[in-house]
């Protein structure tokens, strides 16, 4: 069950968001734990760190949505933030505080549903994990922490943002397990996490860690197509 907060001071907009959440829950078969706040201070005092997804109005009495988002990010980097605003010019500011999306009032259900689906997909990815089988036991790795997976002889090396974890198995088997999770084969030796690709320069990938990997010439066309699909599915944000 996902925990969702809405912060909105206008009753008609509050009703709209609540109705949209109920409709999405019925149509998509999702269960939500929803809590509403009529101002940012109440949310910051009672709700900070408790929610997976936050729908935040920008124009709020007292502390506005942008300032509330800055304070939220000091305590909670993981919550998916979606701004709700009557003025599209706030969209640029919203990304400065780590917002994933924004809705322009009066929000249409189709737009709301599309952006909520993206937020739910991101929440699931944040908690997805892979169990790495080792000679001495097993180790659980969050997928978001894995930059790339490398085959070294008869073993695999899982390069994370803080360590290299050795495991057994084959790259082909691991690729099959991770299909649809944003892990792409750039050459015969590597599976790279699309979420950690910072740039593609010719046949070279620049990762968020500063490392580089090579795309093999035979794989380039298929790789770029798979990367575009990952971006379209919201895996690369």
C-alpha positions as protocol buffer text, in pm:
chain_id: "A"
residue {
  index: 1
  type: UNK
  ca { x: 0 y: 0 z: 0 }
}
residue {
  index: 2
  type: UNK
  ca { x: 134 y: 341 z: -98 }
}
residue {
  index: 3
  type: UNK
  ca { x: 109 y: 642 z: 133 }
}
residue {
  index: 4
  type: UNK
  ca { x: -7 y: 960 z: -41 }
}
residue {
  index: 5
  type: UNK
  ca { x: -36 y: 1314 z: 95 }
}
residue {
  index: 6
  type: UNK
  ca { x: -224 y: 1604 z: -62 }
}
residue {
  index: 7
  type: UNK
  ca { x: -154 y: 1961 z: 50 }
}
residue {
  index: 8
  type: UNK
  ca { x: -421 y: 2199 z: -81 }
}
residue {
  index: 9
  type: UNK
  ca { x: -612 y: 2485 z: 83 }
}
residue {
  index: 10
  type: UNK
  ca { x: -903 y: 2521 z: -162 }
}
residue {
  index: 11
  type: UNK
  ca { x: -1197 y: 2286 z: -92 }
}
residue {
  index: 12
  type: UNK
  ca { x: -1295 y: 2240 z: -458 }
}
residue {
  index: 13
  type: UNK
  ca { x: -940 y: 2142 z: -558 }
}
residue {
  index: 14
  type: UNK
  ca { x: -915 y: 1912 z: -256 }
}
residue {
  index: 15
  type: UNK
  ca { x: -1235 y: 1734 z: -359 }
}
residue {
  index: 16
  type: UNK
  ca { x: -1103 y: 1698 z: -714 }
}
residue {
  index: 17
  type: UNK
  ca { x: -777 y: 1536 z: -600 }
}
residue {
  index: 18
  type: UNK
  ca { x: -960 y: 1302 z: -361 }
}
residue {
  index: 19
  type: UNK
  ca { x: -1205 y: 1196 z: -633 }
}
residue {
  index: 20
  type: UNK
  ca { x: -919 y: 1133 z: -876 }
}
residue {
  index: 21
  type: UNK
  ca { x: -734 y: 920 z: -620 }
}
residue {
  index: 22
  type: UNK
  ca { x: -1048 y: 715 z: -551 }
}
residue {
  index: 23
  type: UNK
  ca { x: -1114 y: 668 z: -922 }
}
residue {
  index: 24
  type: UNK
  ca { x: -755 y: 563 z: -993 }
}
residue {
  index: 25
  type: UNK
  ca { x: -767 y: 319 z: -701 }
}
residue {
  index: 26
  type: UNK
  ca { x: -1080 y: 155 z: -842 }
}
residue {
  index: 27
  type: UNK
  ca { x: -963 y: 144 z: -1203 }
}
residue {
  index: 28
  type: UNK
  ca { x: -602 y: 37 z: -1141 }
}
residue {
  index: 29
  type: UNK
  ca { x: -664 y: -188 z: -841 }
}
residue {
  index: 30
  type: UNK
  ca { x: -419 y: 9 z: -626 }
}
residue {
  index: 31
  type: UNK
  ca { x: -461 y: 61 z: -252 }
}
residue {
  index: 32
  type: UNK
  ca { x: -368 y: 398 z: -104 }
}
residue {
  index: 33
  type: UNK
  ca { x: -336 y: 535 z: 246 }
}
residue {
  index: 34
  type: UNK
  ca { x: -431 y: 899 z: 184 }
}
residue {
  index: 35
  type: UNK
  ca { x: -402 y: 1194 z: 420 }
}
residue {
  index: 36
  type: UNK
  ca { x: -490 y: 1556 z: 343 }
}
residue {
  index: 37
  type: UNK
  ca { x: -335 y: 1876 z: 483 }
}
residue {
  index: 38
  type: UNK
  ca { x: -481 y: 2222 z: 428 }
}
residue {
  index: 39
  type: UNK
  ca { x: -151 y: 2404 z: 484 }
}
residue {
  index: 40
  type: UNK
  ca { x: 219 y: 2336 z: 452 }
}
residue {
  index: 41
  type: UNK
  ca { x: 308 y: 2384 z: 819 }
}
residue {
  index: 42
  type: UNK
  ca { x: 76 y: 2103 z: 930 }
}
residue {
  index: 43
  type: UNK
  ca { x: 229 y: 1875 z: 668 }
}
residue {
  index: 44
  type: UNK
  ca { x: 587 y: 1963 z: 768 }
}
residue {
  index: 45
  type: UNK
  ca { x: 512 y: 1910 z: 1138 }
}
residue {
  index: 46
  type: UNK
  ca { x: 306 y: 1590 z: 1108 }
}
residue {
  index: 47
  type: UNK
  ca { x: 379 y: 1435 z: 769 }
}
residue {
  index: 48
  type: UNK
  ca { x: 746 y: 1484 z: 685 }
}
residue {
  index: 49
  type: UNK
  ca { x: 908 y: 1151 z: 602 }
}
residue {
  index: 50
  type: UNK
  ca { x: 584 y: 951 z: 624 }
}
residue {
  index: 51
  type: UNK
  ca { x: 467 y: 954 z: 260 }
}
residue {
  index: 52
  type: UNK
  ca { x: 571 y: 790 z: -65 }
}
residue {
  index: 53
  type: UNK
  ca { x: 402 y: 1047 z: -292 }
}
residue {
  index: 54
  type: UNK
  ca { x: 318 y: 1411 z: -218 }
}
residue {
  index: 55
  type: UNK
  ca { x: 82 y: 1631 z: -422 }
}
residue {
  index: 56
  type: UNK
  ca { x: 172 y: 1986 z: -318 }
}
residue {
  index: 57
  type: UNK
  ca { x: -14 y: 2304 z: -410 }
}
residue {
  index: 58
  type: UNK
  ca { x: 228 y: 2589 z: -487 }
}
residue {
  index: 59
  type: UNK
  ca { x: 16 y: 2881 z: -365 }
}
residue {
  index: 60
  type: UNK
  ca { x: -53 y: 2800 z: 0 }
}
residue {
  index: 61
  type: UNK
  ca { x: -124 y: 3036 z: 292 }
}
residue {
  index: 62
  type: UNK
  ca { x: 176 y: 3108 z: 514 }
}
residue {
  index: 63
  type: UNK
  ca { x: 456 y: 2884 z: 390 }
}
residue {
  index: 64
  type: UNK
  ca { x: 415 y: 2835 z: 14 }
}
residue {
  index: 65
  type: UNK
  ca { x: 463 y: 2506 z: -167 }
}
residue {
  index: 66
  type: UNK
  ca { x: 813 y: 2579 z: -296 }
}
residue {
  index: 67
  type: UNK
  ca { x: 946 y: 2668 z: 48 }
}
residue {
  index: 68
  type: UNK
  ca { x: 767 y: 2367 z: 197 }
}
residue {
  index: 69
  type: UNK
  ca { x: 931 y: 2145 z: -65 }
}
residue {
  index: 70
  type: UNK
  ca { x: 1276 y: 2283 z: 24 }
}
residue {
  index: 71
  type: UNK
  ca { x: 1215 y: 2196 z: 390 }
}
residue {
  index: 72
  type: UNK
  ca { x: 1076 y: 1856 z: 295 }
}
residue {
  index: 73
  type: UNK
  ca { x: 1392 y: 1774 z: 101 }
}
residue {
  index: 74
  type: UNK
  ca { x: 1606 y: 1849 z: 407 }
}
residue {
  index: 75
  type: UNK
  ca { x: 1433 y: 1562 z: 587 }
}
residue {
  index: 76
  type: UNK
  ca { x: 1316 y: 1336 z: 305 }
}
residue {
  index: 77
  type: UNK
  ca { x: 1493 y: 1285 z: -27 }
}
residue {
  index: 78
  type: UNK
  ca { x: 1285 y: 985 z: -136 }
}
residue {
  index: 79
  type: UNK
  ca { x: 924 y: 1109 z: -147 }
}
residue {
  index: 80
  type: UNK
  ca { x: 800 y: 1161 z: -503 }
}
residue {
  index: 81
  type: UNK
  ca { x: 685 y: 1522 z: -526 }
}
residue {
  index: 82
  type: UNK
  ca { x: 421 y: 1645 z: -771 }
}
residue {
  index: 83
  type: UNK
  ca { x: 331 y: 2014 z: -767 }
}
residue {
  index: 84
  type: UNK
  ca { x: -24 y: 2129 z: -832 }
}
residue {
  index: 85
  type: UNK
  ca { x: -37 y: 2485 z: -963 }
}
residue {
  index: 86
  type: UNK
  ca { x: -256 y: 2727 z: -1152 }
}
residue {
  index: 87
  type: UNK
  ca { x: 48 y: 2886 z: -1316 }
}
residue {
  index: 88
  type: UNK
  ca { x: 274 y: 2683 z: -1545 }
}
residue {
  index: 89
  type: UNK
  ca { x: 570 y: 2919 z: -1489 }
}
residue {
  index: 90
  type: UNK
  ca { x: 625 y: 2751 z: -1152 }
}
residue {
  index: 91
  type: UNK
  ca { x: 723 y: 2434 z: -1336 }
}
residue {
  index: 92
  type: UNK
  ca { x: 1088 y: 2540 z: -1370 }
}
residue {
  index: 93
  type: UNK
  ca { x: 1114 y: 2618 z: -998 }
}
residue {
  index: 94
  type: UNK
  ca { x: 955 y: 2284 z: -913 }
}
residue {
  index: 95
  type: UNK
  ca { x: 1246 y: 2087 z: -1059 }
}
residue {
  index: 96
  type: UNK
  ca { x: 1494 y: 2277 z: -842 }
}
residue {
  index: 97
  type: UNK
  ca { x: 1346 y: 2108 z: -534 }
}
residue {
  index: 98
  type: UNK
  ca { x: 1346 y: 1759 z: -682 }
}
residue {
  index: 99
  type: UNK
  ca { x: 987 y: 1748 z: -806 }
}
residue {
  index: 100
  type: UNK
  ca { x: 911 y: 1473 z: -1056 }
}
residue {
  index: 101
  type: UNK
  ca { x: 610 y: 1638 z: -1220 }
}
residue {
  index: 102
  type: UNK
  ca { x: 354 y: 1913 z: -1197 }
}
residue {
  index: 103
  type: UNK
  ca { x: -20 y: 1939 z: -1264 }
}
residue {
  index: 104
  type: UNK
  ca { x: -181 y: 2258 z: -1393 }
}
residue {
  index: 105
  type: UNK
  ca { x: -517 y: 2345 z: -1233 }
}
residue {
  index: 106
  type: UNK
  ca { x: -786 y: 2248 z: -1297 }
}
residue {
  index: 107
  type: UNK
  ca { x: -615 y: 1912 z: -1340 }
}
residue {
  index: 108
  type: UNK
  ca { x: -769 y: 1671 z: -1590 }
}
residue {
  index: 109
  type: UNK
  ca { x: -805 y: 1310 z: -1482 }
}
residue {
  index: 110
  type: UNK
  ca { x: -607 y: 1167 z: -1774 }
}
residue {
  index: 111
  type: UNK
  ca { x: -308 y: 1389 z: -1687 }
}
residue {
  index: 112
  type: UNK
  ca { x: -341 y: 1309 z: -1317 }
}
residue {
  index: 113
  type: UNK
  ca { x: -358 y: 933 z: -1383 }
}
residue {
  index: 114
  type: UNK
  ca { x: -55 y: 938 z: -1613 }
}
residue {
  index: 115
  type: UNK
  ca { x: 159 y: 1125 z: -1362 }
}
residue {
  index: 116
  type: UNK
  ca { x: 43 y: 919 z: -1067 }
}
residue {
  index: 117
  type: UNK
  ca { x: 131 y: 602 z: -1262 }
}
residue {
  index: 118
  type: UNK
  ca { x: 483 y: 739 z: -1320 }
}
residue {
  index: 119
  type: UNK
  ca { x: 516 y: 820 z: -950 }
}
residue {
  index: 120
  type: UNK
  ca { x: 402 y: 471 z: -848 }
}
residue {
  index: 121
  type: UNK
  ca { x: 648 y: 313 z: -1092 }
}
residue {
  index: 122
  type: UNK
  ca { x: 928 y: 519 z: -939 }
}
residue {
  index: 123
  type: UNK
  ca { x: 828 y: 415 z: -586 }
}
residue {
  index: 124
  type: UNK
  ca { x: 837 y: 50 z: -688 }
}
residue {
  index: 125
  type: UNK
  ca { x: 1180 y: 91 z: -846 }
}
residue {
  index: 126
  type: UNK
  ca { x: 1309 y: 252 z: -526 }
}
residue {
  index: 127
  type: UNK
  ca { x: 1228 y: -66 z: -333 }
}
residue {
  index: 128
  type: UNK
  ca { x: 1311 y: -327 z: -602 }
}
residue {
  index: 129
  type: UNK
  ca { x: 1604 y: -550 z: -508 }
}
residue {
  index: 130
  type: UNK
  ca { x: 1812 y: -836 z: -645 }
}
residue {
  index: 131
  type: UNK
  ca { x: 1937 y: -1124 z: -432 }
}
residue {
  index: 132
  type: UNK
  ca { x: 2300 y: -1191 z: -524 }
}
residue {
  index: 133
  type: UNK
  ca { x: 2406 y: -1552 z: -469 }
}
residue {
  index: 134
  type: UNK
  ca { x: 2758 y: -1585 z: -327 }
}
residue {
  index: 135
  type: UNK
  ca { x: 2972 y: -1880 z: -227 }
}
residue {
  index: 136
  type: UNK
  ca { x: 2933 y: -1786 z: 140 }
}
residue {
  index: 137
  type: UNK
  ca { x: 2561 y: -1699 z: 127 }
}
residue {
  index: 138
  type: UNK
  ca { x: 2343 y: -1429 z: -30 }
}
residue {
  index: 139
  type: UNK
  ca { x: 2333 y: -1050 z: -31 }
}
residue {
  index: 140
  type: UNK
  ca { x: 2037 y: -826 z: -116 }
}
residue {
  index: 141
  type: UNK
  ca { x: 2111 y: -520 z: -334 }
}
residue {
  index: 142
  type: UNK
  ca { x: 1865 y: -242 z: -413 }
}
residue {
  index: 143
  type: UNK
  ca { x: 1845 y: -208 z: -792 }
}
residue {
  index: 144
  type: UNK
  ca { x: 1876 y: 169 z: -771 }
}
residue {
  index: 145
  type: UNK
  ca { x: 2217 y: 127 z: -603 }
}
residue {
  index: 146
  type: UNK
  ca { x: 2361 y: -85 z: -887 }
}
residue {
  index: 147
  type: UNK
  ca { x: 2546 y: 116 z: -1152 }
}
residue {
  index: 148
  type: UNK
  ca { x: 2639 y: -179 z: -1372 }
}
residue {
  index: 149
  type: UNK
  ca { x: 2701 y: -553 z: -1366 }
}
residue {
  index: 150
  type: UNK
  ca { x: 3019 y: -697 z: -1513 }
}
residue {
  index: 151
  type: UNK
  ca { x: 3114 y: -1052 z: -1602 }
}
residue {
  index: 152
  type: UNK
  ca { x: 3465 y: -1151 z: -1490 }
}
residue {
  index: 153
  type: UNK
  ca { x: 3557 y: -1505 z: -1593 }
}
residue {
  index: 154
  type: UNK
  ca { x: 3307 y: -1734 z: -1423 }
}
residue {
  index: 155
  type: UNK
  ca { x: 3168 y: -1480 z: -1178 }
}
residue {
  index: 156
  type: UNK
  ca { x: 2970 y: -1156 z: -1179 }
}
residue {
  index: 157
  type: UNK
  ca { x: 3067 y: -826 z: -1021 }
}
residue {
  index: 158
  type: UNK
  ca { x: 2789 y: -589 z: -913 }
}
residue {
  index: 159
  type: UNK
  ca { x: 2925 y: -233 z: -911 }
}
residue {
  index: 160
  type: UNK
  ca { x: 2722 y: -19 z: -671 }
}
residue {
  index: 161
  type: UNK
  ca { x: 2760 y: 340 z: -558 }
}
residue {
  index: 162
  type: UNK
  ca { x: 2977 y: 226 z: -268 }
}
residue {
  index: 163
  type: UNK
  ca { x: 3124 y: -118 z: -328 }
}
residue {
  index: 164
  type: UNK
  ca { x: 3179 y: -406 z: -569 }
}
residue {
  index: 165
  type: UNK
  ca { x: 2988 y: -722 z: -477 }
}
residue {
  index: 166
  type: UNK
  ca { x: 3095 y: -1056 z: -624 }
}
residue {
  index: 167
  type: UNK
  ca { x: 2830 y: -1312 z: -712 }
}
residue {
  index: 168
  type: UNK
  ca { x: 2769 y: -1632 z: -903 }
}
residue {
  index: 169
  type: UNK
  ca { x: 2557 y: -1688 z: -1214 }
}
residue {
  index: 170
  type: UNK
  ca { x: 2575 y: -1572 z: -1573 }
}
residue {
  index: 171
  type: UNK
  ca { x: 2515 y: -1233 z: -1727 }
}
residue {
  index: 172
  type: UNK
  ca { x: 2248 y: -1383 z: -1954 }
}
residue {
  index: 173
  type: UNK
  ca { x: 2054 y: -1522 z: -1657 }
}
residue {
  index: 174
  type: UNK
  ca { x: 2083 y: -1191 z: -1471 }
}
residue {
  index: 175
  type: UNK
  ca { x: 1973 y: -997 z: -1779 }
}
residue {
  index: 176
  type: UNK
  ca { x: 1659 y: -1213 z: -1798 }
}
residue {
  index: 177
  type: UNK
  ca { x: 1581 y: -1152 z: -1427 }
}
residue {
  index: 178
  type: UNK
  ca { x: 1617 y: -776 z: -1471 }
}
residue {
  index: 179
  type: UNK
  ca { x: 1423 y: -745 z: -1798 }
}
residue {
  index: 180
  type: UNK
  ca { x: 1195 y: -442 z: -1783 }
}
residue {
  index: 181
  type: UNK
  ca { x: 1386 y: -293 z: -1488 }
}
residue {
  index: 182
  type: UNK
  ca { x: 1607 y: -60 z: -1695 }
}
residue {
  index: 183
  type: UNK
  ca { x: 1922 y: -274 z: -1713 }
}
residue {
  index: 184
  type: UNK
  ca { x: 2058 y: -269 z: -2068 }
}
residue {
  index: 185
  type: UNK
  ca { x: 2329 y: -476 z: -2239 }
}
residue {
  index: 186
  type: UNK
  ca { x: 2582 y: -232 z: -2384 }
}
residue {
  index: 187
  type: UNK
  ca { x: 2832 y: -505 z: -2480 }
}
residue {
  index: 188
  type: UNK
  ca { x: 2893 y: -872 z: -2405 }
}
residue {
  index: 189
  type: UNK
  ca { x: 3054 y: -798 z: -2070 }
}
residue {
  index: 190
  type: UNK
  ca { x: 2826 y: -536 z: -1913 }
}
residue {
  index: 191
  type: UNK
  ca { x: 2467 y: -468 z: -1807 }
}
residue {
  index: 192
  type: UNK
  ca { x: 2426 y: -100 z: -1726 }
}
residue {
  index: 193
  type: UNK
  ca { x: 2154 y: 61 z: -1515 }
}
residue {
  index: 194
  type: UNK
  ca { x: 1987 y: 320 z: -1743 }
}
residue {
  index: 195
  type: UNK
  ca { x: 1905 y: 536 z: -1440 }
}
residue {
  index: 196
  type: UNK
  ca { x: 2281 y: 594 z: -1391 }
}
residue {
  index: 197
  type: UNK
  ca { x: 2360 y: 695 z: -1750 }
}
residue {
  index: 198
  type: UNK
  ca { x: 2455 y: 1062 z: -1755 }
}
residue {
  index: 199
  type: UNK
  ca { x: 2545 y: 1092 z: -2124 }
}
residue {
  index: 200
  type: UNK
  ca { x: 2596 y: 893 z: -2443 }
}
residue {
  index: 201
  type: UNK
  ca { x: 2892 y: 1011 z: -2651 }
}
residue {
  index: 202
  type: UNK
  ca { x: 2937 y: 808 z: -2965 }
}
residue {
  index: 203
  type: UNK
  ca { x: 3019 y: 458 z: -2847 }
}
residue {
  index: 204
  type: UNK
  ca { x: 3089 y: 566 z: -2490 }
}
residue {
  index: 205
  type: UNK
  ca { x: 2858 y: 585 z: -2186 }
}
residue {
  index: 206
  type: UNK
  ca { x: 2930 y: 834 z: -1910 }
}
residue {
  index: 207
  type: UNK
  ca { x: 2786 y: 720 z: -1577 }
}
residue {
  index: 208
  type: UNK
  ca { x: 2679 y: 929 z: -1278 }
}
residue {
  index: 209
  type: UNK
  ca { x: 2983 y: 790 z: -1092 }
}
residue {
  index: 210
  type: UNK
  ca { x: 3217 y: 942 z: -1352 }
}
residue {
  index: 211
  type: UNK
  ca { x: 3308 y: 600 z: -1493 }
}
residue {
  index: 212
  type: UNK
  ca { x: 3276 y: 519 z: -1863 }
}
residue {
  index: 213
  type: UNK
  ca { x: 3161 y: 204 z: -2040 }
}
residue {
  index: 214
  type: UNK
  ca { x: 3182 y: 114 z: -2406 }
}
residue {
  index: 215
  type: UNK
  ca { x: 2890 y: 34 z: -2635 }
}
residue {
  index: 216
  type: UNK
  ca { x: 2989 y: -231 z: -2887 }
}
residue {
  index: 217
  type: UNK
  ca { x: 2930 y: -142 z: -3251 }
}
residue {
  index: 218
  type: UNK
  ca { x: 2697 y: -439 z: -3315 }
}
residue {
  index: 219
  type: UNK
  ca { x: 2487 y: -340 z: -3008 }
}
residue {
  index: 220
  type: UNK
  ca { x: 2466 y: 37 z: -3066 }
}
residue {
  index: 221
  type: UNK
  ca { x: 2136 y: 52 z: -3257 }
}
residue {
  index: 222
  type: UNK
  ca { x: 1953 y: -191 z: -3028 }
}
residue {
  index: 223
  type: UNK
  ca { x: 2101 y: -26 z: -2719 }
}
residue {
  index: 224
  type: UNK
  ca { x: 1982 y: 323 z: -2819 }
}
residue {
  index: 225
  type: UNK
  ca { x: 1635 y: 186 z: -2894 }
}
residue {
  index: 226
  type: UNK
  ca { x: 1619 y: 16 z: -2553 }
}
residue {
  index: 227
  type: UNK
  ca { x: 1743 y: 333 z: -2381 }
}
residue {
  index: 228
  type: UNK
  ca { x: 1471 y: 539 z: -2554 }
}
residue {
  index: 229
  type: UNK
  ca { x: 1212 y: 286 z: -2434 }
}
residue {
  index: 230
  type: UNK
  ca { x: 1345 y: 307 z: -2079 }
}
residue {
  index: 231
  type: UNK
  ca { x: 1317 y: 686 z: -2093 }
}
residue {
  index: 232
  type: UNK
  ca { x: 961 y: 659 z: -2224 }
}
residue {
  index: 233
  type: UNK
  ca { x: 869 y: 429 z: -1935 }
}
residue {
  index: 234
  type: UNK
  ca { x: 1001 y: 678 z: -1682 }
}
residue {
  index: 235
  type: UNK
  ca { x: 1301 y: 467 z: -1579 }
}
residue {
  index: 236
  type: UNK
  ca { x: 1541 y: 748 z: -1670 }
}
residue {
  index: 237
  type: UNK
  ca { x: 1423 y: 1064 z: -1491 }
}
